[in-house]
Amino acid sequence: MEKINLLIGGKLGDFLLGVYGAKLLCKSKNVKVNIYMIDIGWEFGIENTYKELYPILMSQSYINDFKILTDYYLDPIQTPNQNSQIQVFNKKLNKEGYIVDDYLNSPLLYRACWSDIYSNMYKTPPLINSTWLDFNKKDTKFENSVIIHRKYATERLNGEFPYKEIIDNHDAEYFISSNENDYNNFEYKSDIEFVKVESIEQWFTIINSCYMFVGNLTAPIVIAQALNKSRIVELPNNLDTLHWVGETKYSSNIKWFLNNNTHTLS
């Protein structure tokens, strides 16, 4: 089977959305993909993140190989208004050809949801009610539970979001985060147990085990989306809101909440 090279950067949420694009690409062309990880925005370093992601990605049927790309140059400024092209020096890749994950240049950026953006990029229909990352590990502690993760960042907080309603309506809830400060700033912390997450595998395991995920940060939401878990998104107070609203067209497992005038959880 033919192989296609795909270059994907970070941070983690953007990278995992790039893997969604990889699955669309493989589906549309009947190929497997070699993913090359490029060093943009890895909070805990590219080497550590690569080691954690490697067993997850290499277990996917549509991924042929997963490596770190080193022979390239990229201007570090990457925004919708200033997005320089990557210059690859790897002779083998240049000979074979490669595809750069360039969603920042998409004409649908901040006009459509992620599924529409990648569908437009790779000219193939979005996945419907489907996973794009197979992951089998579970932790019985979190089975049938509601998992909450709320990043304490001003642009991501919505004072109307019904966390109290969600907590009161379910018997088993956990607040998970790799940063205890997020839990300490959570208004309802006295009503919910804190679990510190130490690895990407643990994020996947807990979210894969739960009944429903509730959150406001891209990476955990994307993990829930990749595993096709029931999820509620606390929409941010910025244009990233537009990346999530349209996803309800393609998944029956997602709800979003901006405020009581635009959406409810019923």
C-alpha positions as a printed NumPy array, in Angstrom:
array([[  0.   ,   0.   ,   0.   ],
       [  1.265,   3.471,  -0.854],
       [  2.586,   5.644,   2.001],
       [  2.147,   9.411,   2.384],
       [  4.383,  11.6  ,   4.54 ],
       [  2.596,  14.089,   6.782],
       [  4.298,  16.747,   8.927],
       [  2.407,  17.743,  12.093],
       [  3.331,  20.212,  14.841],
       [  1.987,  20.961,  18.319],
       [  0.688,  21.781,  20.834],
       [ -0.927,  18.477,  21.773],
       [ -4.5  ,  19.394,  20.843],
       [ -3.467,  20.727,  17.446],
       [ -1.286,  17.673,  16.879],
       [ -4.104,  15.225,  17.64 ],
       [ -6.408,  17.167,  15.312],
       [ -3.688,  16.759,  12.69 ],
       [ -3.916,  13.01 ,  13.275],
       [ -7.654,  13.315,  12.558],
       [ -6.631,  14.889,   9.265],
       [ -4.248,  11.98 ,   8.704],
       [ -7.094,   9.507,   9.028],
       [ -9.194,  11.483,   6.536],
       [ -6.258,  11.564,   4.149],
       [ -5.737,   7.805,   4.425],
       [ -9.428,   7.119,   3.974],
       [ -9.741,   9.298,   0.874],
       [ -6.591,   7.985,  -0.871],
       [ -6.518,   4.405,   0.484],
       [ -2.99 ,   4.867,   1.81 ],
       [ -1.105,   4.667,   5.086],
       [  0.675,   7.67 ,   6.554],
       [  4.15 ,   8.315,   7.921],
       [  3.761,  11.036,  10.544],
       [  6.715,  13.335,  11.189],
       [  6.479,  15.352,  14.389],
       [  7.866,  18.883,  14.184],
       [  8.921,  20.988,  17.155],
       [  6.294,  23.686,  17.601],
       [  4.896,  24.378,  21.065],
       [  5.614,  21.19 ,  23.012],
       [  5.174,  22.196,  26.651],
       [  7.109,  19.222,  28.062],
       [  9.607,  18.922,  25.222],
       [  9.336,  17.128,  21.907],
       [ 11.346,  14.049,  22.982],
       [  9.196,  13.331,  26.052],
       [  5.962,  13.941,  24.162],
       [  7.098,  11.734,  21.277],
       [  7.887,   8.837,  23.629],
       [  4.444,   9.107,  25.208],
       [  2.601,   9.364,  21.901],
       [  4.572,   6.659,  20.1  ],
       [  2.719,   3.544,  21.401],
       [ -0.657,   5.243,  20.901],
       [ -0.003,   6.294,  17.312],
       [  1.776,   3.129,  16.24 ],
       [ -1.229,   1.053,  17.291],
       [ -3.408,   2.816,  14.687],
       [ -4.056,   0.791,  11.524],
       [ -3.681,   3.804,   9.197],
       [ -0.279,   4.931,  10.575],
       [  2.756,   3.261,   9.037],
       [  5.471,   5.089,  10.996],
       [  5.926,   7.923,  13.49 ],
       [  9.173,   9.866,  13.788],
       [ 10.586,  13.221,  14.888],
       [ 11.682,  15.387,  11.967],
       [ 14.946,  17.251,  12.559],
       [ 16.144,  18.306,   9.089],
       [ 13.994,  21.378,   8.576],
       [ 13.71 ,  25.095,   9.232],
       [ 10.604,  26.958,  10.332],
       [ 10.076,  30.568,  11.302],
       [  8.798,  30.327,  14.906],
       [  6.024,  32.857,  14.274],
       [  2.977,  30.813,  13.272],
       [ -0.31 ,  32.722,  13.246],
       [ -3.23 ,  32.986,  10.823],
       [ -1.726,  36.265,   9.581],
       [  1.919,  35.197,   9.477],
       [  2.497,  31.546,   8.728],
       [  5.814,  30.787,   7.032],
       [  6.33 ,  27.685,   4.927],
       [  8.444,  24.914,   6.418],
       [ 11.724,  24.242,   4.6  ],
       [ 12.591,  20.535,   4.719],
       [ 16.216,  19.508,   4.12 ],
       [ 15.678,  15.755,   4.486],
       [ 16.597,  14.421,   1.003],
       [ 14.452,  11.296,   1.294],
       [ 11.352,  13.263,   2.252],
       [ 11.908,  15.83 ,  -0.465],
       [ 12.228,  13.05 ,  -3.027],
       [  9.094,  11.254,  -1.822],
       [  7.099,  14.404,  -1.256],
       [  5.37 ,  15.441,   1.96 ],
       [  2.267,  17.212,   3.165],
       [  2.529,  20.005,   5.729],
       [ -0.209,  20.297,   8.345],
       [ -1.173,  23.86 ,   7.429],
       [ -4.626,  24.355,   8.945],
       [ -3.574,  27.926,   9.811],
       [ -3.8  ,  28.716,   6.102],
       [ -7.247,  27.187,   5.71 ],
       [ -9.856,  29.607,   4.288],
       [-12.275,  28.093,   6.824],
       [-10.15 ,  28.964,   9.87 ],
       [-12.413,  30.707,  12.428],
       [-15.318,  30.21 ,  10.034],
       [-16.006,  26.503,  10.573],
       [-15.435,  23.616,  12.964],
       [-12.351,  21.372,  12.939],
       [-14.079,  18.605,  10.991],
       [-14.994,  21.027,   8.21 ],
       [-11.496,  22.531,   8.15 ],
       [ -9.784,  19.157,   7.677],
       [-12.456,  17.877,   5.312],
       [-11.84 ,  20.92 ,   3.123],
       [ -8.048,  20.501,   3.332],
       [ -8.077,  16.85 ,   2.25 ],
       [-11.193,  16.938,   0.049],
       [-13.029,  14.115,   1.752],
       [-16.167,  13.931,   3.954],
       [-15.75 ,  14.236,   7.747],
       [-15.999,  11.19 ,   9.987],
       [-19.482,  10.686,  11.438],
       [-19.886,   9.424,  15.028],
       [-16.497,   7.777,  14.754],
       [-13.242,   7.411,  16.632],
       [ -9.944,   8.207,  14.967],
       [ -7.677,   6.912,  17.732],
       [ -8.175,   3.354,  18.955],
       [ -7.187,   3.03 ,  22.612],
       [ -8.125,   0.071,  24.801],
       [ -6.773,   0.838,  28.274],
       [ -9.259,   1.63 ,  31.039],
       [ -9.165,   2.313,  34.764],
       [-12.111,   0.87 ,  36.708],
       [-11.932,   3.793,  39.174],
       [-13.321,   6.104,  36.496],
       [-15.842,   3.848,  34.798],
       [-19.333,   5.387,  34.593],
       [-17.987,   8.647,  36.046],
       [-18.112,  12.246,  34.872],
       [-14.653,  13.732,  34.378],
       [-14.187,  17.494,  34.621],
       [-11.12 ,  19.418,  33.53 ],
       [-11.192,  23.201,  33.63 ],
       [ -8.125,  25.174,  32.641],
       [ -7.946,  28.27 ,  34.833],
       [ -7.329,  30.882,  32.135],
       [ -9.439,  34.023,  31.752],
       [-10.209,  33.572,  28.055],
       [-11.463,  30.026,  28.71 ],
       [-13.797,  30.738,  31.641],
       [-17.548,  31.122,  31.262],
       [-19.256,  32.257,  34.463],
       [-22.603,  30.842,  33.277],
       [-21.324,  27.346,  32.585],
       [-23.459,  24.929,  34.693],
       [-20.736,  22.995,  36.524],
       [-22.885,  22.923,  39.676],
       [-25.795,  21.416,  37.728],
       [-23.535,  18.769,  36.217],
       [-22.025,  17.844,  39.604],
       [-25.414,  17.702,  41.335],
       [-26.903,  15.48 ,  38.626],
       [-24.265,  12.746,  38.738],
       [-23.053,  10.447,  41.483],
       [-19.407,  10.013,  40.55 ],
       [-17.282,  12.918,  39.388],
       [-13.572,  13.65 ,  39.343],
       [-11.652,  16.805,  38.542],
       [ -8.514,  15.87 ,  36.633],
       [ -5.569,  18.059,  35.695],
       [ -1.798,  18.02 ,  35.426],
       [ -1.838,  21.371,  37.26 ],
       [ -3.27 ,  21.417,  40.794],
       [ -3.767,  25.182,  40.486],
       [ -6.677,  24.489,  38.117],
       [ -8.401,  22.498,  40.855],
       [ -7.613,  25.042,  43.582],
       [ -9.336,  27.728,  41.509],
       [-12.392,  25.585,  40.746],
       [-15.455,  27.072,  42.442],
       [-16.912,  23.668,  43.365],
       [-13.727,  21.887,  44.43 ],
       [-15.262,  20.908,  47.79 ],
       [-17.838,  18.827,  45.876],
       [-15.433,  16.883,  43.678],
       [-12.308,  14.719,  44.099],
       [ -9.037,  15.826,  42.486],
       [ -6.849,  13.44 ,  40.48 ],
       [ -3.483,  14.663,  39.212],
       [ -2.643,  13.457,  35.708],
       [  1.014,  12.589,  35.163],
       [  1.176,  11.447,  31.523],
       [ -0.523,  11.532,  28.131],
       [ -1.352,   7.829,  28.535],
       [ -3.148,   8.617,  31.794],
       [ -5.185,  11.342,  30.075],
       [ -6.247,   8.818,  27.446],
       [ -6.937,   6.087,  30.011],
       [ -9.103,   8.218,  32.296],
       [-11.074,   9.786,  29.464],
       [-11.508,   6.399,  27.778],
       [-12.876,   4.984,  31.049],
       [-15.406,   7.689,  31.853],
       [-19.061,   8.093,  30.97 ],
       [-18.724,  11.772,  30.041],
       [-15.976,  14.387,  29.781],
       [-16.525,  18.074,  30.527],
       [-13.824,  20.635,  29.802],
       [-12.54 ,  23.852,  28.257],
       [ -9.028,  23.019,  26.966],
       [ -8.372,  21.807,  23.429],
       [ -6.121,  18.788,  24.104],
       [ -8.39 ,  16.894,  26.572],
       [-11.483,  17.756,  24.519],
       [ -9.788,  16.416,  21.396],
       [ -8.827,  13.208,  23.237],
       [-12.498,  12.766,  24.162],
       [-13.459,  13.498,  20.559],
       [-10.86 ,  11.062,  19.194],
       [-12.265,   8.344,  21.463],
       [-15.859,   9.336,  20.562],
       [-16.732,   9.963,  24.201],
       [-19.764,  11.909,  25.346],
       [-18.473,  15.417,  26.027],
       [-19.581,  18.94 ,  26.921],
       [-17.4  ,  21.857,  25.883],
       [-17.208,  25.075,  27.888],
       [-16.607,  27.361,  24.935],
       [-13.779,  29.904,  25.235],
       [-14.299,  33.656,  25.057],
       [-12.409,  33.958,  21.783],
       [-12.652,  32.902,  18.14 ],
       [-11.741,  29.295,  19.024],
       [-15.436,  28.963,  19.892],
       [-16.103,  28.538,  16.17 ],
       [-13.942,  25.397,  16.075],
       [-16.395,  23.487,  18.272],
       [-19.914,  24.706,  17.58 ],
       [-20.277,  22.951,  14.225],
       [-19.061,  19.571,  15.498],
       [-22.623,  18.672,  16.501],
       [-23.271,  18.025,  12.783],
       [-20.869,  15.084,  12.86 ],
       [-21.183,  13.651,  16.356],
       [-24.183,  12.906,  18.528],
       [-21.855,  12.794,  21.554],
       [-20.926,  16.484,  21.743],
       [-22.751,  19.381,  23.385],
       [-21.399,  22.873,  23.763],
       [-22.265,  25.73 ,  26.067],
       [-21.611,  29.42 ,  25.48 ],
       [-24.324,  30.965,  27.634],
       [-27.975,  30.494,  28.434],
       [-29.006,  32.699,  25.516],
       [-27.301,  30.552,  22.893],
       [-27.397,  26.984,  24.123],
       [-28.467,  24.762,  27.006],
       [-27.494,  21.249,  28.015],
       [-31.007,  19.856,  27.552]])
